[in-house]
Amino acid sequence: MEDQRGLYKVIVDQKTHLILGATLYAAEAHETINLIALAMKAKLPYERLRDMIYTHPTMSEALNDLFKTPVVKS
């Protein structure tokens, strides 16, 4: 799409690694919202989305980078 504007932000429980919530603001974000919602409903750790292989080019590819290095704030 050649449009790099946007923001993906996910809150993850430090102990369980479960996704607690997410904000996705970018072109074609609807493609990724369902994947995150599925992981939340199925109680999958964020690593499950991080380690998936996604088709290219899609916005869901951003999940590999999003979850690559967790940022911990206390």
Backbone as CSV, one residue per row, in Angstrom:
resi,resn,N_x,N_y,N_z,CA_x,CA_y,CA_z,C_x,C_y,C_z
1,MET,0.818,-1.199,0.000,0.000,0.000,0.000,0.857,1.256,0.000
2,GLU,2.100,1.106,0.395,3.038,2.221,0.436,2.568,3.361,1.330
3,ASP,1.734,3.066,2.324,1.261,4.059,3.289,1.630,3.564,4.677
4,GLN,2.672,4.129,5.240,3.178,3.652,6.523,2.602,4.414,7.705
5,ARG,1.617,5.271,7.468,0.999,5.998,8.576,0.107,5.064,9.372
6,GLY,0.074,5.272,10.676,-0.825,4.495,11.505,-0.190,4.084,12.812
7,LEU,-0.975,3.367,13.608,-0.533,2.957,14.932,-1.180,1.625,15.294
8,TYR,-0.362,0.695,15.758,-0.842,-0.564,16.332,-0.332,-0.592,17.773
9,LYS,-1.236,-0.689,18.726,-0.845,-0.737,20.132,-1.640,-1.851,20.800
10,VAL,-0.924,-2.724,21.530,-1.568,-3.863,22.183,-1.117,-3.920,23.638
11,ILE,-2.062,-4.168,24.530,-1.761,-4.329,25.948,-1.744,-5.828,26.243
12,VAL,-0.625,-6.297,26.826,-0.427,-7.723,27.103,-0.149,-7.916,28.591
13,ASP,-0.796,-8.907,29.191,-0.534,-9.239,30.588,0.873,-9.821,30.693
14,GLN,1.690,-9.265,31.582,3.084,-9.697,31.707,3.222,-11.135,32.178
15,LYS,2.320,-11.589,33.019,2.439,-12.939,33.579,1.890,-14.008,32.642
16,THR,0.703,-13.766,32.090,0.049,-14.792,31.278,0.351,-14.668,29.792
17,HIS,0.836,-13.490,29.372,1.108,-13.176,27.966,-0.163,-13.110,27.129
18,LEU,-1.324,-12.987,27.794,-2.588,-12.855,27.081,-2.794,-11.409,26.658
19,ILE,-3.443,-11.237,25.523,-3.746,-9.903,25.014,-4.974,-9.387,25.748
20,LEU,-4.838,-8.223,26.364,-5.937,-7.634,27.134,-6.734,-6.621,26.322
21,GLY,-6.108,-6.010,25.340,-6.790,-5.029,24.513,-5.873,-4.541,23.414
22,ALA,-6.467,-3.832,22.455,-5.673,-3.357,21.326,-6.314,-2.126,20.704
23,THR,-5.464,-1.286,20.127,-5.898,-0.154,19.322,-5.163,-0.254,17.996
24,LEU,-5.917,-0.294,16.928,-5.326,-0.368,15.594,-5.872,0.787,14.779
25,TYR,-4.986,1.661,14.372,-5.385,2.801,13.568,-4.448,2.871,12.367
26,ALA,-4.881,2.305,11.258,-4.072,2.290,10.043,-4.950,1.834,8.883
27,ALA,-4.472,2.070,7.699,-5.184,1.592,6.518,-5.323,0.077,6.589
28,GLU,-6.472,-0.419,6.226,-6.744,-1.860,6.199,-6.605,-2.532,7.568
29,ALA,-6.764,-1.778,8.648,-6.644,-2.351,9.997,-7.707,-3.415,10.259
30,HIS,-8.825,-3.315,9.557,-9.897,-4.305,9.775,-9.404,-5.732,9.529
31,GLU,-8.425,-5.870,8.672,-7.865,-7.187,8.365,-7.219,-7.818,9.608
32,THR,-6.626,-6.990,10.456,-5.874,-7.464,11.616,-6.729,-7.545,12.876
33,ILE,-7.760,-6.728,12.954,-8.620,-6.684,14.139,-9.195,-8.065,14.450
34,ASN,-9.652,-8.771,13.442,-10.255,-10.089,13.674,-9.255,-11.099,14.216
35,LEU,-8.008,-11.015,13.786,-6.984,-11.923,14.308,-6.738,-11.679,15.798
36,ILE,-6.658,-10.419,16.169,-6.434,-10.086,17.581,-7.648,-10.470,18.413
37,ALA,-8.846,-10.206,17.909,-10.069,-10.583,18.631,-10.149,-12.097,18.820
38,LEU,-9.783,-12.851,17.808,-9.779,-14.312,17.910,-8.799,-14.774,18.982
39,ALA,-7.594,-14.197,18.991,-6.593,-14.570,19.999,-7.097,-14.255,21.403
40,MET,-7.777,-13.117,21.549,-8.300,-12.744,22.862,-9.401,-13.708,23.311
41,LYS,-10.329,-14.014,22.417,-11.436,-14.914,22.764,-10.954,-16.339,23.037
42,ALA,-9.925,-16.770,22.317,-9.395,-18.122,22.489,-8.356,-18.192,23.605
43,LYS,-8.070,-17.040,24.209,-7.084,-16.956,25.293,-5.726,-17.503,24.860
44,LEU,-5.294,-17.021,23.697,-3.986,-17.413,23.171,-2.940,-16.387,23.590
45,PRO,-1.742,-16.815,23.941,-0.687,-15.861,24.274,-0.271,-15.087,23.013
46,TYR,0.242,-13.879,23.228,0.615,-13.037,22.088,1.653,-13.712,21.195
47,GLU,2.450,-14.602,21.763,3.482,-15.287,20.968,2.874,-16.092,19.820
48,ARG,1.641,-16.544,19.993,0.991,-17.320,18.936,0.813,-16.460,17.684
49,LEU,0.432,-15.197,17.870,0.305,-14.296,16.722,1.672,-13.866,16.208
50,ARG,2.602,-13.647,17.114,3.953,-13.216,16.731,4.635,-14.242,15.833
51,ASP,4.433,-15.521,16.115,5.166,-16.581,15.432,4.462,-17.138,14.195
52,MET,3.312,-16.591,13.859,2.587,-17.048,12.668,3.304,-16.575,11.402
53,ILE,3.048,-17.269,10.318,3.532,-16.841,9.006,2.323,-16.274,8.275
54,TYR,2.404,-14.993,7.908,1.288,-14.310,7.262,1.578,-14.126,5.774
55,THR,0.513,-14.082,4.986,0.683,-13.857,3.551,1.207,-12.452,3.293
56,HIS,1.905,-12.304,2.182,2.481,-11.021,1.809,1.890,-10.603,0.475
57,PRO,1.519,-9.388,0.304,1.527,-8.277,1.252,0.178,-8.160,1.957
58,THR,0.194,-8.148,3.249,-1.010,-7.904,4.051,-0.634,-7.097,5.280
59,MET,-1.611,-6.467,5.879,-1.360,-5.687,7.093,-1.108,-6.603,8.282
60,SER,-1.605,-7.835,8.233,-1.396,-8.756,9.348,0.079,-9.101,9.539
61,GLU,0.898,-8.897,8.518,2.343,-9.106,8.649,2.933,-8.242,9.767
62,ALA,2.293,-7.141,10.057,2.783,-6.222,11.091,2.778,-6.869,12.475
63,LEU,1.988,-7.929,12.664,1.935,-8.589,13.966,3.278,-9.225,14.329
64,ASN,4.021,-9.692,13.344,5.357,-10.240,13.629,6.245,-9.184,14.269
65,ASP,6.222,-7.982,13.724,7.043,-6.895,14.260,6.455,-6.314,15.542
66,LEU,5.144,-6.192,15.585,4.477,-5.612,16.757,4.835,-6.375,18.028
67,PHE,4.832,-7.692,17.956,5.082,-8.520,19.125,6.539,-8.976,19.247
68,LYS,7.396,-8.512,18.365,8.796,-8.956,18.360,9.514,-8.630,19.669
69,THR,9.452,-7.384,20.090,10.139,-6.952,21.304,9.125,-6.290,22.225
70,PRO,8.676,-6.984,23.262,7.692,-6.394,24.152,8.274,-5.201,24.922
71,VAL,7.461,-4.188,25.089,7.834,-3.021,25.879,7.144,-3.160,27.227
72,VAL,7.928,-3.182,28.294,7.387,-3.365,29.637,7.420,-2.031,30.367
73,LYS,6.245,-1.618,30.818,6.159,-0.392,31.624,5.502,-0.744,32.939
74,SER,6.040,-0.223,34.003,5.446,-0.520,35.302,4.784,0.711,35.882
